[in-house]
């Protein structure tokens, strides 16, 4: 067995250990047993049966993955002990960009102190005694109680880095047959929710310096988009460049959902991997050297990350997109397999909860795997050798974009059906009509908003070019969404999704094996 395959098995073993513990929540002694068994196998067969030794190490690493998940527990989150009790006063800092909804704003607040209700904490002396939760004074700025989610009115609005005094009751996130909100929030280390509490601003600028600057640039750029374009084109462009889709009217959002094009405005891994391929094809069409187009595409992805405030989910998606570009650069997508699995293992190590409870991570990983393993098969079917040699001469690489879209959608299909209960039958056509124009839309939209920051009239003139592309894309999506059977309600369980992936993996393996055998054949 090659070192490359051994490394792959080790990474997959860690991910599998995290997955099993996430789903089944086995007690520690079970994993201790696997660890001991792995050590025994490796020791007993060392030097005699390499495959059994490797299996032993896989068991040890799998146990390590489970142990990592167990270690990221809620025991350090002390604030949850006040859930479902009386009113308390909390001091904390908004630790992420506020999530603005149509009728409320959601704040993730890093708790600094907890005080009895009506303690008068906000006074300069802060003479009231803190509750037993904390061991050090609040003014030291130490995170004493984990995070909470605050659902508040839209006005007054607070910003990232604001220090607040919050008075209200904490609730435990709900768990139902349809959705486990408690586990969903746990991946962000949130175990408590405060609904519409009393809030008072205590200080500003208490957040991370770099994040504060990035969000400042993002908000300025978002404001510029709103000045150079009218609605709904402005909201659509904000979704494309910044990942903000909350400004889009609900009927347009429904049209995106029915046509399977929501990924365009999500800045998820699904979105970035598809757009990365489109950017690569666009630059290949205009540039002589492939290496130049590769670095321009990577630079564009990094710019997207910075423009969106470098949120963890977007960074993970960008890593996937860059790996796909790297795979295309070396010419053989599957050569990047180990790098992809290693990246996934590192992400899971940093936050083990994302593996099961973060749909964005799942879509990113699945879409990238689809591009790596399914895309070459589709290319063999739809693109001839002569076309591949003249690839840069094709206008915008329409076939490559369609193939990339189909490959990614084949890979993420069960995840979309399980989570949203809807299957878009028009998605392939919608994507081939819209995606080729997305890079140009983003380019002209970015340029017009950037110029608009300095010279608003000129920004509006340039915005007309972006407006034409945006209007075309919205109209196409709305038209296709109105077609009969554009999307059908379709619900799968995880068992059905597992069977789908089992069949897909077998087909990919079989077709790749057949292609490899035909390539080695003297008559091929």
C-alpha positions, 0 to 999 in steps of 0.5 A: 500500500502506498504512503499516499493511500495510508495517509488518506485512510488515516485522515478518513479514520479521524473524520469517521471517528468524529462522525460516529461520536456525533451521531451515536454519542458513545461513552468514553470506555467504548473508544478506550476499547477501540484504542486498546484494540488498535494498539494491540493489533499494531504491536502484535503484527508489527513487521509481519502484516502491514495491512493489519498494522495500518488497520490498528493505527486507523482504529487508534486515530478513529478513537482520537477523532471521537475523543476530540468531539467529546473534548469540545463539550458544553462543560465550559459554557457556564451561562447555560445554567441560568436557562429557563429561570428568572431574569438576569443581567448579562454583560457581553460583547457582540462577537460576530456580524449581526444577522439582520432578518426581516423582522428582527436582528440576531446577535451572537454575544460573548458573555463577560459577566452575569449579575442578579436582576436589578443589580445596577451593574451599569453604574460606574461603581458596579458595586453589585456582587456577581452571581457565582458563575464568575471568578474574576471581575467583568472589567478584566474582559475575560470570557466568563460564560460562553456565548448566547444568541440574542434575538432583538428588535431591529432598532436600535441596531448594534454592531460587531464589537459593541459591549452590551448590558442585556436584561432578560430570561435565557431559554434552552434552544428547542429540539423537534422532529423536524429540526434540532435547533439546540445541536445546530447552535451548539456548533457555534458554542451557543446553548442559550437564547434571549428573546427580545431582552432589554439592551443597553450600549456600554461601550464600542470597539471591543471586537477583534481589530482586523475583523472590525476593519474588514466589516467596516469595508464590507458595510461601506461596499454594501452601501455603495452597491445600494447607491449605484444600483436599484432594487432588486438588482442591488440586493442580487449583486450584494448576494453575489459579491458579499453573500448577503441574500436577505435584501432579496424579495421573497418571491425572487428567493423562491424562484432561486430555490425552484430553479436550483440556483440559490448557491449563486448567492450563498457564498458557500463551498457549492457556490465558490467551487462552481464560480471558481471553475467559471472564473478559470474558464473566463480567464483562460479565454482572455489570457494566454498563460494558464498560470496567470488565470489560476492566480487571478482566480485564487486572488478573486476568491481571497478577495471574496473572503475579505469582502464578506468579513472572513467568516469561518464558513466562508473561509472553509468554502474558499479553501475548497474552491482553491483546492479545485482550482489547484486540481485543475491547474495540475491537470488531473482533478483526483490528484488533489484528493489527499489535500482535500481530505486533509483540509476537511480533517483539519476543519473538523478538528478545529470544530468537530460539530461542523461535520454533522450540524453545518450544512454549509460545510457538508455542501462544500465538501460534497460539491468539491468531491463531486468536481474531483471524481464525477466531473472527469467522467462527465468530461469523457462523455461530453467533451472530445479530445479535440475540444479539450485541446482547443478548450481556451477557444470556446466562448466562456467554456460553456460545456465545462461550466455545465459539467461542473454544475452537474457534477456538483449537483449530483454530489449535493443532491441528497443533502438538498433533498433531505434538508429542504424537501424539494428537487429542482428539475430545471436546475441544469438548464437554469445554471447553464443559462445563468452561470456563464454570465456570473463572472462578468456580472461580479466584475462589473458590479464590483468595479461600479461599487468600488468606483462609486465609493469615490465618484458616485456618478461614474459608479452609476454609469458603470453600474448600467453594465452590471444592471444589464447582466443582473436583470437578465439573470433575474428574469431568466430565473423568474421565467424558469421558476414559473414552468410547470414541474420546475421543482417537485416536493420530494423528501428523503431520509438519511437512509435514502441519502446513504443508499444514494451515496453508496450507489454513486461511489460504486458507479464512480469507482466502476466508471473510472476503472473502466476508463483506466482500463480502456486507456491502457488498452493497445486499441485505445 
